[in-house]
Amino acid sequence: MAQKNSFPTAIDDPEKHERQLALPAATTRYAIYFTPRSGSSWLGDIAIQTKQLGNPGEPFNPPNVPVIAQRLNATDLDSYIDKLTRVRNTKGVFGFQITFGDIGVTFEGPHALMKHFQRDPCFWLIRENILLQAVSLSKKAQTRIGHTTQTDAAQSADTGAQYDAAGIKRFLTHIDHYERGTEAIFTRYKLAPLRLSYERMTQLEPIEVAQVIARHIGLPDMQFDRIEQTHEKLGTSLNREFAQRFRTEHPDLMAEIDNRRAPMLAQLESLETLTARQG
């Protein structure tokens, strides 16, 4: 399980603890499995804006656990999950995002996670272009700019970015490891995620994205007001230039990864199917 020091040793606010336990637990729950730089923050922001689809942030990201556990008066992982589903649900809906790395650290493997969430609907969010994803991670590591609402963010990110073949390769193999591990969990526990990609989802309007989530979690009749597009994409021509250079320099590695990923990409939900779910 998560390290013991992730949780307080005692409940420091008994009255707050009782109020939290008195809240109703979520009746609808869902998980978004994702890899870094796949649009998870953008997707989560859309869900939050609906005020009906929960707050699918990253409560199981290891650095977040001790902070949230203190607020929830949660002294172990089971009580942490119970409190999360009570405090962080909206209109009975609780969602969360999680990576393969989070599962390994916070849950010490998938079994403890599946004990709580195996029967809940889930999503799998990846990027079709894993090389651009690795380049994006490399740039983020150099510039510390992830996503933003500022229109000049892309130019700012480019200013501090250098081509780093070793860094790109490290992030490429990191993402590949996460994908392999997550796919193994789906197979082992017979999960059937709705398979989404950054490239396809970002072609939809935010309300369409919200409807994709709602329909898959069994709430097809939800109605949403206008949802703002608050995140700017940071992909630039420099990203594409770095990616093409890396592909040229490492053809065998890219061929191996491309071949491995082809069956996974073939299972992605098509745009036609995603939009057909709207009506």
PEURRA-V419211 format. One record per pair of residues at least 24 apart in sequence whose ideal C-beta (glycine too) atoms are under 10 Angstrom apart, sorted by the first residue. I is the first residue (numbers start at 1). J is the second residue. D is the distance in Angstrom with one decimal. If there is no record, write none. Layout:
BEGIN
((I/J/D) (I/J/D))
END
This chain:
BEGIN
((1/76/7.5) (1/77/4.9) (1/78/8.8) (1/80/9.9) (1/106/8.1) (1/107/6.8) (1/108/5.6) (1/109/9.5) (1/112/6.0) (2/60/8.4) (2/62/7.5) (2/65/5.8) (2/66/9.0) (2/69/8.7) (2/76/8.4) (2/77/5.3) (2/80/7.9) (2/102/9.9) (2/105/7.3) (2/106/4.7) (2/107/7.1) (2/108/7.4) (2/112/8.9) (3/62/8.3) (3/65/8.7) (3/66/9.0) (3/105/8.2) (3/106/8.8) (3/108/9.1) (4/75/9.6) (4/76/8.3) (4/77/10.0) (5/66/7.3) (6/62/7.5) (6/63/9.8) (6/64/9.7) (6/65/4.6) (6/66/5.0) (6/67/9.6) (6/68/9.6) (6/69/6.1) (6/70/9.8) (6/74/9.3) (6/76/9.2) (6/77/8.2) (6/80/8.4) (6/105/9.4) (6/106/7.7) (7/65/7.8) (7/66/7.3) (7/69/4.7) (7/70/8.4) (7/72/9.4) (7/73/9.7) (7/74/6.0) (7/75/5.2) (7/76/5.7) (7/77/7.6) (7/79/8.1) (7/80/6.8) (8/66/8.4) (8/69/6.4) (8/70/5.7) (8/71/10.0) (8/72/9.4) (8/73/7.2) (8/74/7.6) (8/75/6.0) (8/76/9.9) (9/75/6.9) (10/73/9.0) (10/75/7.0) (11/72/9.8) (11/73/4.6) (11/74/8.7) (11/75/6.6) (11/79/9.3) (12/70/7.8) (12/73/6.8) (13/70/9.6) (13/71/9.4) (13/73/5.9) (14/73/8.0) (15/73/9.9) (16/71/8.8) (16/72/9.0) (16/73/6.2) (17/72/8.5) (17/73/4.1) (17/74/9.1) (17/75/9.7) (17/79/9.4) (17/83/8.7) (18/73/9.3) (19/73/9.8) (19/86/9.8) (19/87/9.6) (20/71/9.3) (20/72/6.5) (20/73/6.6) (20/74/9.0) (20/79/9.8) (20/82/9.1) (20/83/5.6) (20/86/6.0) (20/87/5.7) (21/73/9.0) (21/79/9.3) (21/82/8.1) (21/83/7.8) (21/86/7.1) (21/87/9.9) (22/86/8.4) (23/83/8.7) (23/85/9.2) (23/86/4.1) (23/87/6.4) (23/88/10.0) (23/89/8.3) (24/85/9.3) (24/86/6.8) (24/89/8.1) (24/92/7.2) (25/81/10.0) (25/82/7.1) (25/83/9.4) (25/84/9.5) (25/85/4.7) (25/86/5.2) (25/87/9.9) (25/89/7.5) (25/92/8.6) (25/94/8.0) (26/54/7.4) (26/84/8.8) (26/85/4.5) (26/86/7.5) (26/87/9.9) (26/88/8.3) (26/89/3.8) (26/90/8.9) (26/91/9.2) (26/92/5.6) (26/93/6.1) (26/94/3.5) (26/95/8.8) (26/120/9.6) (27/85/9.4) (27/89/8.3) (27/91/9.3) (27/92/4.3) (27/93/7.8) (27/94/8.8) (28/53/9.2) (28/54/8.3) (28/89/8.3) (28/91/8.9) (28/92/5.9) (28/93/4.7) (28/94/7.2) (28/95/8.7) (28/120/8.2) (28/121/8.4) (28/214/9.7) (28/217/5.7) (28/218/6.6) (28/219/6.6) (29/54/8.3) (29/81/10.0) (29/84/9.7) (29/85/6.6) (29/89/8.2) (29/92/9.5) (29/93/7.7) (29/94/4.8) (29/95/7.1) (29/96/8.3) (29/116/8.8) (29/117/6.8) (29/119/9.0) (29/120/4.4) (29/121/8.1) (29/122/9.6) (29/217/8.1) (30/54/7.7) (30/56/7.6) (30/93/7.8) (30/94/7.7) (30/95/4.8) (30/96/8.0) (30/117/8.6) (30/120/5.6) (30/121/4.9) (30/122/6.2) (30/123/7.1) (30/193/10.0) (30/194/9.6) (30/213/7.6) (30/216/7.6) (30/217/4.7) (30/218/9.1) (30/219/9.9) (31/56/8.5) (31/60/9.6) (31/94/9.8) (31/95/7.3) (31/96/6.0) (31/97/7.7) (31/98/6.1) (31/113/8.4) (31/116/9.8) (31/117/5.6) (31/118/9.7) (31/120/6.2) (31/121/7.9) (31/122/4.3) (31/123/7.2) (31/124/9.5) (31/191/8.9) (31/193/8.3) (32/56/5.7) (32/58/9.6) (32/95/6.6) (32/96/7.1) (32/97/4.5) (32/98/7.3) (32/99/9.9) (32/122/7.2) (32/123/4.6) (32/124/8.1) (32/125/5.9) (32/193/8.8) (32/194/9.6) (32/196/8.7) (32/213/8.6) (33/97/7.9) (33/98/6.0) (33/99/7.4) (33/100/7.8) (33/102/9.6) (33/103/8.7) (33/122/6.3) (33/123/6.8) (33/124/5.0) (33/125/7.1) (33/126/8.9) (33/178/9.3) (33/179/10.0) (33/182/5.4) (33/183/9.6) (33/185/8.0) (33/186/8.1) (33/191/8.6) (33/193/6.4) (33/195/10.0) (34/58/9.3) (34/97/5.8) (34/98/7.6) (34/99/6.2) (34/100/9.4) (34/102/9.9) (34/123/8.1) (34/124/7.6) (34/125/4.2) (34/126/7.3) (34/127/9.6) (34/178/8.9) (34/182/8.7) (34/196/9.1) (34/198/9.4) (35/99/6.6) (35/100/7.9) (35/101/9.6) (35/124/9.2) (35/125/7.5) (35/126/5.5) (35/127/7.1) (35/130/8.5) (35/133/7.2) (35/137/9.7) (35/174/8.9) (35/175/5.2) (35/176/9.3) (35/177/9.7) (35/178/5.0) (35/179/6.2) (35/182/7.7) (35/198/9.5) (36/99/6.9) (36/101/8.8) (36/127/9.6) (36/133/7.7) (36/134/9.6) (36/136/8.6) (36/137/6.0) (36/140/8.7) (36/146/9.6) (36/171/8.2) (36/174/8.0) (36/175/7.0) (36/178/7.7) (37/127/7.0) (37/130/10.0) (37/132/8.8) (37/133/5.1) (37/134/8.4) (37/135/9.2) (37/136/4.5) (37/137/5.4) (37/138/9.9) (37/139/9.5) (37/140/7.1) (37/146/8.1) (37/147/9.1) (37/171/8.7) (37/175/8.2) (37/198/8.2) (37/234/9.2) (37/235/9.7) (38/99/9.6) (38/124/9.6) (38/125/5.0) (38/126/5.5) (38/127/5.0) (38/128/9.8) (38/130/9.7) (38/133/6.8) (38/136/9.6) (38/175/8.8) (38/178/9.9) (38/196/8.8) (38/197/7.9) (38/198/5.1) (38/199/9.8) (38/201/9.3) (39/125/6.4) (39/126/9.4) (39/127/7.6) (39/133/10.0) (39/147/9.0) (39/196/8.6) (39/197/8.5) (39/198/4.1) (39/199/9.0) (39/201/6.3) (39/202/6.5) (39/209/9.7) (39/231/8.3) (39/233/8.9) (40/97/5.2) (40/98/9.6) (40/99/8.6) (40/123/9.8) (40/125/5.9) (40/198/9.0) (41/97/8.7) (41/146/7.5) (41/147/5.6) (41/230/9.6) (41/231/6.5) (42/125/9.8) (42/147/7.0) (42/198/8.4) (42/201/8.2) (42/202/7.5) (42/206/9.0) (42/209/8.6) (42/229/8.6) (42/230/8.1) (42/231/4.4) (42/232/9.6) (42/233/8.6) (43/95/9.9) (43/97/8.0) (43/123/8.3) (43/125/6.4) (43/196/8.1) (43/198/8.9) (43/201/6.9) (43/202/9.6) (43/206/9.8) (43/209/6.8) (43/210/9.7) (43/212/9.4) (43/213/7.9) (43/231/9.5) (44/95/8.1) (44/96/9.1) (44/97/6.0) (44/231/10.0) (45/147/9.2) (45/206/8.9) (45/227/8.9) (45/228/8.8) (45/229/9.2) (45/230/5.7) (45/231/6.4) (46/201/9.4) (46/204/9.7) (46/205/9.9) (46/206/5.0) (46/207/8.6) (46/208/9.7) (46/209/5.1) (46/210/5.7) (46/212/9.7) (46/213/7.9) (46/224/9.3) (46/227/5.8) (46/228/9.1) (46/229/8.7) (46/230/8.7) (46/231/9.2) (47/90/9.2) (47/93/8.9) (47/95/6.2) (47/97/9.6) (47/209/8.5) (47/210/6.9) (47/213/6.0) (47/214/9.3) (47/227/9.5) (48/90/8.4) (48/95/9.5) (48/227/9.7) (48/230/10.0) (49/206/7.4) (49/207/9.8) (49/210/8.0) (49/224/8.5) (49/225/8.8) (49/226/9.1) (49/227/4.8) (49/228/6.6) (49/229/9.9) (49/230/7.9) (50/90/8.4) (50/91/9.6) (50/93/9.3) (50/206/9.0) (50/207/8.7) (50/209/9.7) (50/210/5.0) (50/211/9.7) (50/213/8.3) (50/214/8.1) (50/222/7.6) (50/223/9.6) (50/224/5.1) (50/225/8.1) (50/227/6.6) (51/90/6.0) (51/91/7.7) (51/224/8.9) (51/225/8.7) (52/90/6.1) (52/91/5.4) (52/92/9.3) (52/93/6.5) (52/210/8.2) (52/213/9.7) (52/214/7.7) (52/219/8.0) (52/222/5.8) (52/223/8.9) (52/224/7.3) (53/90/7.1) (53/91/8.7) (53/93/5.6) (53/94/9.6) (53/95/6.3) (53/210/6.5) (53/213/5.6) (53/214/6.6) (53/217/7.9) (53/219/8.3) (53/222/7.9) (53/224/8.8) (54/85/9.5) (54/88/6.8) (54/89/5.8) (54/90/5.4) (54/91/8.6) (54/92/9.0) (54/93/4.4) (54/94/5.0) (54/95/3.9) (54/96/8.0) (54/213/9.3) (54/217/9.2) (55/84/9.6) (55/87/9.5) (55/88/5.1) (55/89/8.0) (55/90/6.7) (55/93/9.3) (55/94/8.1) (55/95/7.3) (55/96/8.5) (56/88/9.1) (56/93/9.4) (56/94/8.4) (56/95/3.5) (56/96/5.5) (56/97/5.3) (56/98/9.6) (56/123/9.3) (56/213/8.6) (57/88/8.1) (57/95/8.8) (57/96/7.1) (57/97/6.5) (58/96/7.2) (58/97/5.2) (58/98/7.1) (58/99/8.1) (58/102/7.2) (59/83/10.0) (59/84/5.6) (59/88/7.0) (59/94/9.9) (59/96/5.6) (59/97/8.6) (59/98/8.7) (59/102/9.4) (59/106/9.0) (60/84/9.0) (60/96/6.5) (60/97/8.3) (60/98/5.1) (60/99/8.7) (60/102/4.7) (60/103/7.7) (60/105/8.7) (60/106/4.6) (60/107/7.3) (60/113/8.1) (61/96/9.7) (61/97/8.4) (61/98/8.0) (61/99/7.7) (61/101/8.6) (61/102/5.5) (61/105/8.8) (61/106/7.7) (62/101/8.2) (62/102/6.7) (62/104/9.5) (62/105/4.6) (62/106/5.7) (63/105/9.9) (64/102/9.2) (64/106/9.1) (65/102/9.2) (65/105/8.9) (65/106/5.9) (77/106/7.6) (77/107/7.4) (77/108/9.4) (77/112/6.9) (77/113/9.7) (77/115/9.8) (77/116/8.8) (78/112/9.1) (78/115/8.9) (78/116/8.1) (80/106/9.2) (81/107/10.0) (81/112/9.6) (81/113/9.4) (81/115/9.3) (81/116/5.3) (81/117/8.5) (82/116/9.1) (84/116/9.9) (85/116/9.0) (91/219/9.6) (91/222/9.5) (92/219/9.6) (93/213/9.5) (93/214/8.9) (93/217/7.3) (93/219/7.4) (93/222/9.4) (94/120/9.0) (95/120/9.3) (95/121/9.6) (95/122/9.8) (95/123/9.0) (95/213/7.8) (95/217/7.8) (96/120/9.9) (97/123/9.0) (97/125/8.2) (98/122/9.4) (98/182/9.3) (99/178/6.1) (99/181/9.3) (99/182/7.9) (100/174/10.0) (100/175/9.9) (100/177/7.5) (100/178/4.3) (100/179/8.0) (100/180/8.4) (100/181/4.1) (100/182/4.8) (100/183/9.4) (100/184/9.0) (100/185/7.6) (101/174/8.8) (101/177/8.9) (101/178/6.6) (101/181/8.6) (103/178/9.8) (103/181/7.9) (103/182/8.2) (103/185/7.2) (104/178/9.9) (104/181/7.9) (109/185/9.3) (110/181/8.9) (110/182/9.3) (110/184/8.6) (110/185/4.7) (110/186/9.8) (110/188/7.1) (110/189/6.7) (110/191/9.8) (111/185/9.9) (111/188/9.4) (111/189/8.9) (113/185/8.3) (113/189/9.0) (114/185/8.1) (114/188/8.7) (114/189/5.2) (114/191/8.6) (117/189/9.8) (117/191/9.5) (118/189/5.6) (118/190/8.4) (118/191/7.3) (119/191/9.6) (120/191/9.5) (120/217/8.3) (121/191/9.4) (121/192/8.6) (121/193/8.2) (121/194/7.6) (121/213/9.4) (121/215/10.0) (121/216/5.6) (121/217/4.9) (121/218/6.8) (122/186/8.5) (122/191/5.9) (122/192/8.0) (122/193/4.6) (122/194/7.5) (122/216/8.6) (122/217/9.2) (123/193/5.5) (123/194/5.0) (123/195/7.9) (123/196/5.8) (123/201/9.9) (123/212/8.7) (123/213/7.5) (123/216/6.8) (123/217/9.0) (123/269/9.7) (124/179/9.3) (124/182/6.9) (124/183/8.4) (124/186/7.3) (124/191/8.7) (124/192/9.8) (124/193/3.9) (124/194/7.2) (124/195/5.0) (124/196/6.7) (124/197/9.3) (124/264/8.9) (124/267/9.0) (124/268/9.0) (124/269/9.7) (125/193/9.0) (125/194/9.3) (125/195/8.6) (125/196/5.0) (125/197/7.4) (125/198/7.1) (125/201/7.5) (126/175/8.5) (126/178/9.1) (126/179/6.6) (126/182/8.7) (126/183/9.9) (126/195/7.8) (126/196/7.6) (126/197/5.8) (126/198/7.3) (126/199/9.6) (126/261/8.8) (126/264/7.6) (126/265/8.3) (126/268/8.0) (127/175/8.2) (127/179/9.9) (127/197/6.3) (127/198/4.6) (127/199/6.8) (128/197/4.8) (128/198/7.4) (128/199/4.8) (128/200/7.8) (128/261/8.6) (128/264/9.8) (128/265/5.9) (128/268/7.3) (129/197/9.1) (129/198/8.5) (129/199/7.0) (129/235/9.4) (129/239/9.7) (129/240/9.5) (129/243/7.5) (130/171/9.5) (130/172/6.6) (130/175/5.7) (130/176/7.1) (130/179/7.9) (130/243/9.8) (130/254/9.1) (130/257/6.5) (130/258/8.4) (130/260/10.0) (130/261/6.6) (130/265/9.6) (131/168/7.7) (131/171/9.7) (131/172/6.7) (131/175/9.5) (131/239/9.5) (131/240/9.7) (131/242/8.9) (131/243/4.6) (131/244/8.8) (131/246/6.4) (131/247/6.2) (131/250/9.4) (131/253/9.9) (131/254/6.8) (131/257/8.2) (131/258/9.1) (132/198/9.4) (132/199/9.4) (132/235/6.6) (132/239/5.8) (132/240/7.1) (132/242/8.7) (132/243/5.1) (132/244/10.0) (132/246/10.0) (133/171/7.8) (133/172/8.2) (133/175/5.9) (133/198/8.0) (133/235/9.8) (133/239/9.8) (133/243/9.4) (134/167/8.4) (134/168/5.0) (134/169/7.7) (134/170/8.3) (134/171/4.1) (134/172/4.0) (134/173/8.6) (134/174/7.9) (134/175/6.2) (134/176/9.0) (134/242/9.3) (134/243/8.1) (134/246/8.0) (134/257/9.8) (135/161/8.9) (135/163/9.0) (135/164/9.3) (135/167/9.2) (135/168/5.8) (135/171/8.0) (135/172/8.9) (135/235/8.6) (135/236/9.9) (135/238/8.7) (135/239/5.0) (135/240/8.3) (135/241/9.2) (135/242/4.8) (135/243/5.1) (135/244/9.9) (135/245/9.6) (135/246/7.3) (136/168/9.8) (136/171/8.5) (136/198/10.0) (136/233/9.7) (136/234/6.9) (136/235/6.8) (136/236/9.9) (136/239/6.4) (136/242/9.6) (136/243/9.4) (137/167/8.1) (137/168/8.2) (137/170/8.9) (137/171/4.1) (137/172/8.7) (137/174/7.7) (137/175/7.6) (138/162/9.1) (138/163/8.6) (138/164/5.4) (138/165/9.2) (138/166/9.3) (138/167/4.4) (138/168/4.9) (138/169/9.3) (138/170/8.2) (138/171/5.7) (138/172/9.1) (138/239/9.4) (138/242/7.6) (138/246/9.4) (139/163/10.0) (139/164/8.9) (139/167/9.2) (139/168/9.5) (139/171/9.9) (139/234/7.6) (139/235/9.5) (139/236/8.9) (139/238/8.1) (139/239/7.0) (139/242/8.0) (140/171/9.2) (140/234/8.2) (141/167/6.5) (141/170/9.3) (141/171/7.8) (142/167/7.8) (143/234/9.2) (145/234/6.8) (146/231/9.5) (146/234/7.6) (147/230/9.1) (147/231/4.8) (147/232/6.9) (147/233/8.1) (147/234/6.5) (148/230/9.5) (148/231/7.6) (148/232/5.9) (148/234/7.5) (149/228/9.5) (149/229/9.3) (149/230/5.6) (149/231/6.9) (149/232/6.2) (150/232/7.0) (151/232/6.6) (152/232/9.4) (153/231/9.9) (153/232/5.8) (153/233/9.3) (153/234/6.0) (153/236/9.9) (154/232/7.2) (154/233/7.7) (154/234/5.2) (154/235/7.6) (154/236/4.9) (154/237/9.5) (154/238/8.8) (154/239/9.1) (155/234/9.9) (155/236/7.8) (155/238/9.7) (156/234/9.2) (157/234/5.4) (157/235/9.6) (157/236/7.3) (157/238/8.5) (157/239/9.0) (158/234/9.1) (158/236/5.6) (158/237/8.7) (158/238/4.8) (158/239/8.5) (159/238/9.8) (161/236/9.0) (161/238/6.5) (161/239/8.6) (161/242/7.9) (162/242/9.1) (163/238/8.9) (163/241/8.2) (163/242/5.3) (163/245/6.4) (163/246/8.1) (163/249/10.0) (164/242/8.4) (164/246/9.6) (165/242/9.0) (165/245/8.1) (165/246/6.1) (165/249/6.5) (165/250/7.7) (168/242/7.0) (168/243/8.1) (168/245/9.2) (168/246/5.2) (168/249/9.7) (168/250/8.8) (169/246/7.7) (169/249/9.7) (169/250/7.1) (169/253/7.3) (172/246/8.1) (172/250/8.7) (172/253/7.7) (172/254/8.6) (172/257/7.0) (173/253/8.7) (173/257/8.6) (175/257/9.2) (176/253/9.8) (176/256/9.3) (176/257/5.9) (176/260/7.5) (176/261/8.0) (179/257/9.5) (179/260/8.6) (179/261/7.2) (179/264/6.9) (180/260/7.9) (180/261/9.7) (180/264/9.4) (182/264/9.8) (183/261/9.9) (183/263/9.4) (183/264/6.5) (183/267/9.8) (193/267/9.5) (193/269/9.8) (194/268/9.8) (194/269/6.1) (194/273/9.8) (194/274/8.9) (194/277/9.4) (195/264/8.0) (195/265/9.0) (195/266/9.7) (195/267/5.2) (195/268/4.9) (195/269/5.5) (196/268/7.1) (196/269/6.2) (196/274/8.0) (197/265/7.8) (197/268/5.3) (197/269/8.3) (197/271/9.8) (198/233/9.3) (198/235/9.7) (199/268/9.1) (199/271/9.6) (200/268/6.8) (200/269/7.3) (200/270/7.7) (200/271/5.3) (200/273/9.9) (200/274/6.8) (201/269/9.3) (201/271/9.2) (201/274/7.8) (202/229/9.7) (202/231/9.6) (202/233/7.3) (203/271/6.3) (203/274/9.1) (203/275/9.4) (204/271/7.8) (204/274/6.7) (204/275/7.2) (204/278/9.0) (205/229/8.5) (205/275/9.9) (205/278/9.7) (206/230/9.0) (207/278/8.8) (208/274/7.5) (208/275/6.7) (208/277/8.9) (208/278/5.9) (209/274/8.9) (211/274/9.0) (211/275/9.2) (211/277/6.7) (211/278/5.2) (211/279/9.3) (212/269/8.4) (212/273/9.8) (212/274/5.6) (212/275/8.9) (212/277/6.2) (212/278/8.1) (214/277/9.3) (215/274/9.5) (215/277/4.8) (215/278/8.2) (216/269/9.5) (216/274/10.0) (216/277/8.0) (220/277/8.0) (220/278/9.7))
END
